[in-house]
């Protein structure tokens, strides 16, 4: 296998007035970059959106869950597999998970932190006691703990990872054996231009107001902004394959689905208020054998607030890629792009031509994914 193989995904996407990812004041998150204030969507927010989109395409056993309520999840499986009541199933579930040494949370049955696991992994833990659950239920706490002590509970979480855990990783600070190094890195999305927060002052009228009543039933404000965002993520293919027990076909499937999910997912903050879902105007993929390269430096000087911020952002990104390749001499193994800019329109002609120079002739998103898989497969079959 190629030891150093990184797949960079670059996205330019414009969103209308929205509050995709709020701060502690309830306003859209921001950051200072290039000396001006930018709209920001945290990497955590877009990773969660990508993960949910990713899992929605998989059968239930192949999905991953992140929760503090793993004891209740295991209890439900034991109850479903046996004739035990919830109390006895809960005792067995607690005894099984005690082997992991998870710190307990403030609420009974909860862990102190979110644990990310595969649904099939927890199914496997439940299956360890299915045939002897009735006998285990008759034991007292000490005897029950001894009876399940030799069962391979920890091993069930260290192998057979679903693609979601293999991609996004798992961190358990006090139990290193449960850690899974993430194969994906996601940058905070930043607007390519300066932004300002605006406020929507709204009122709600009581539908049952009497005819002579005036005034609102509720008054409030929501902070929002609109922005053209640059989004970036990178996948370390070797790490992904390692997390999937060396199964390169499974890793190729996970890579393909991740590119799809990262490109098409959108965080859901205030989505009912703003209906902010859009598609990217540009998705570019670059396969590299040296290191991942984030091209956010293209926007250190903010795009001017004028007509064509979206097109200018795409052109600036393409120029940055061209310049970086020329200066550092690190031509990528493969590059391709899907975008909405054409040479037939005067306002986008320069952008389309620059994108062709940077990433080649544009292809449909479906073709981009198919060709990416083929090129990565060819790289894996070549010299290591």
N, C-alpha and C positions, 0 to 999 in steps of 0.2 A: 504494500500500500504506500502511496505517496505520503511521506511523513508530514510535510508542511503543505496543507491545502486549505485555503481560506476562501469562503464565498462571501463577498461584501454585497450588501443590498442597499442601494441609494434610492430614496423616494422624495419627490417633490409633490406636495399635496396642498391644495387651497381649501380652507374651511370657512364657511360663512360665520356671522356672529354666533358665538358659542362659548361654553364654559366646559371644555372637555375634562379638565383636571384642576380641581380647586385647591387653594391653599387653606391655612387655618382660619382665614377670615371669610372664606367662601368665594373668593375671587379667583379668576384664572391665574395659574402659576406663571411667573415671569423669571427672567434672568437678564443680567447685564452682559452683553457680548459686543465687542467692537465699540465699546463706549456708549452704547445706546440700549434702551430697554427693549427686550424681545419677549414675545409670547413663548411659553415653554410648556411642553407636556412631558411629565416625568417618564423615565424609562420604565419604571414599575407599572405605570398606568397602561402604557402601550404593550408591555409584555403580557399583562393580564388579558387585555383585549385580544392579543394574538393567541394566547393560550386557550382562551375560550372558543375562538374561531377554529383553532386547530383541533380541539377535542370534539367539537360539534360534528366533525367529519368522520370520527372514529366510532366503532362499536363500543358499547358501555364498558366491557371488560378491558379494552385497550386505552381507556381514558385515565387521566390522573386527577386526583383530588387533593386539595390543600386545605387542611382544617385542624382545629384544636379538638374536634369531637371524634377522634379516631376510635375511642372506646365505644361510643354509641354506634359508630359505623360497623365495628366488628361484632358488637352485640346483635345488631340487626341481621347480620349474615348467619351467625350461629342460630339465632331463633328461626330463620328461614330454612336452615338445613336440618333442624332437629325439631323435636316436640317440646323443647324446654320453654318455660315461661321466661319473661324478661329478667326477673331477678336472678335466676340461676344462670342464664346466658350472660348477664352482666358480670357476675362473679368470675366466670371462666374467662371472659374477655379481658377483665382487669388483670387476672393472673397471667395470661399469655403476654400481654403488653408490658407487664412489670419486668419481664426479662430485658427489655430494651433500656430500662433505666431512664425513661422520659420524666423530666421534671413535671410535677403536677401544677395545674393552674389554680386560680382562686375559686373557680366554680367546680363543683364536684363532677368528676368524670372527664374534665377537660385537661389537656396538656398545657404547659406554660407558654408554648409557642405553636405556630402553625407547622404541621408536618405534611410534606408533599410526598405522596405515594401513588403507586399504580393501583387501580381498582382490582386488577387480577392478582396483585401481590397480597392484598388484604383477603381476597377470596382464598388464596392458598393458605393463609394463616388459619382462617376459619375451617378449612378442610382438614387441618391437622387433628381436630378434635371431634369431627363429625361422627365417627364410628364409636366413640367412647364418651360422648357428652353426658349421657344419662348416668353413667358411673361416676364421672367427675363431679356431677352436681350433688352427689351424696356426701362428698368429702368436706371437712372443715377447711378453713382458710389455709392453715399451715400445710395440711396434707395435700390440698389442691395445688398449692405453690410447688411442692415437691414433685407432684405427679406430672406437671407440665414443664418442669425445669429443663428437661433434656430435649424438648421439642425444638426444631430449628426455626424459631420465630425470627431471629435477626437475619438469618440467611435468606428468608423469604423477601426481605427488603433490600438485600444487597445484590441480587441478581434478577434477571427478567424485568428490567426497568421498561416501562412504557416509553414511547417516543417523547411524550411531554416532559418526563423527568430527565430523560437523556439529553434533551435540548436545553432545558432551563435550569437543571441542576437542583441540588438539595443541600441545605446547610443546617446541620444540627450541631451547635457549638460544643455541647458537652458530651456528644457521642460521635466521635470522628469516624467510626466504622460505618455510620449511616450516611456520611457525606458523599455527594455525587458532584464532581466538577462540571459546571455548566459548559455546554458546547456553544452556547449563544451569548453574545454580548450585544446589548441594545443601548444606543445613546439617547440622551434626552432630546426630544424633538425641539427645534428652535425655529422661530420665524426668520425668514431671510431678510427681513426689513424691520424697522422700528415700529413698535405698536404702543397703543395707549389703552388702558382699561376704560370702558364705558359702562354705564349703569342703566338698566331697564327698570324704570319705575312703573309698577303695575298695580291695578286695583281689580278686585273681584266683586261682582255685584251679587247680592243675595236674591236668588230667583223668587223668593217668597216675600220680598218687600211689599208692604202695603203701598197703594198708589200715592199716598201723600208722604211716604218716607223717602229721604234722600241720603246720600252718602254710600260709601263702599262697605261691603262686608269684610273685606280684608285689604290691606295695603302692604306692599313690599318692594324690595329691589333685588335684582340679580346682576352681578358683575359679568361682563362678557367682553370679548374682543374678536376680531377676525384676522386671519393670517394665512400667508403662504408658508408652509412649514418644510424644513429639510429634515428628513428622517433617515437614520442609518442603523443598520444591524450587521453583524458578521457571524458566520458559522465556522467553527473549527471542525473540519470533517473528521480528522483523525480522532479527536476527543469524542465526537458524536458516535463514531463506529465503536470505539472502546466502551462507551457507556451502554451500547447495545450488544455487548458480548461479542464484538468483532463481526457482526452481521452487516456486511456492506450493503446488501439489498434493502434491509430495513433502514439503514442510515440514508440511503438515496431516497427512499420513500419519505422519511422524516424531513429531509432537506427540501424536497419538492413541496410538501405540504406547509412547511414553515414559510417558504418564500410566498406562497399563496396567502397564508394567513397574515403575515406581516404586512403585505401590500394592501390587503383588502379589509383588514380589521380597523375599527375606530373605537376609542373609549366612549363609554355611554353616559358620562356625566351630563346631567340636565338635557338629555336627548329629547325628552317629551316637550321641553320648553323651546328648543332651538331646531330640532330636526336637522342636525348638522352633518349627517352622513354624506360623504362625497367619495369619489374615486380619485386616485392619484392622477396627475397629469404626466408624470414620468416615473417609471420604475426601471432602474438600471442594475444589472448584476455584473460583478467583476470577480473572476476566479484568479487567485494569486497563490504563489508558492513561497513568498517571502514573509509577508506579515499583513495583517488587516490595515487598511488605510481609510480613515474617516476624512471626508472632503469638506468638512464644515468651514475650513479656512477660506473657501470660496466666498463666504458671506461675512467675513470679518469686517469688511466695508459694506454696510447695509445697502440693499437695493433701494433706489430712490422711489419715493411714493409717487408713482406716475402710472400711466396706462401700461399694462403689460408686465406687472410684477411677476406673475407666474412664468411667462416666457423668458423674461430676463433672468429669473432664478435658475431655470433649466439651462439656459445658455452659459451662465456663470459657472454652474456645476460642471458642465462639459469642458469648458475652458480650463478649469482647475485640474481636471483629470488629464487633459492633454499636456498641460504644462508640467505637472508632477511627473508624468511618464517620461517626458523629454529631459527634464532636469536630473532625475534620479536614475534613469535608464532601466527602470524596473517594469518592463512591458508585461502586462498580465497574461496569464495562460488563455483567458477567454474573457470577452466582454460583449454585452448585448443590452438592448434597451427596448422597452415598449413605451410609447408616448403619444400624446394627442396633437403634436405640432406637425404641420405639413409645409412643404416647400411651395404649395399652390397658393398660399395666402401671404400677402405682403407683410402682414404684421408678425408672422411666425417664421418666415423664410430663413432669416439669419439664424434663428434658434435651431430650426430643423437641420440646416446644413452643418452647424457646429456639432450637433448631437451625432450626426452621421460620422463626422471626423473622429469623434471621441469613442463612440460605441458601435459604429457600423449602421447599416440600413435597419430601420425600425422593424420590429416583428410584433405579432400579436402576443398578448400575455400568455396564451396557451402555448404558442410556439417557443416563447422564451423559456418557459418551464421545461418543455420537452428537450430543447437543445441543451439547456444547462445540465440536465441529467445525463445526456449523452456525452457531453464534454467532460464532466466529472468522472463518469465511468471510464472513458478513454484514458484519463490521467491516472486512475487507479490501476489500470491494466498495463501502463507503461513502466519505465524504470523507476524504482523507488528513490 
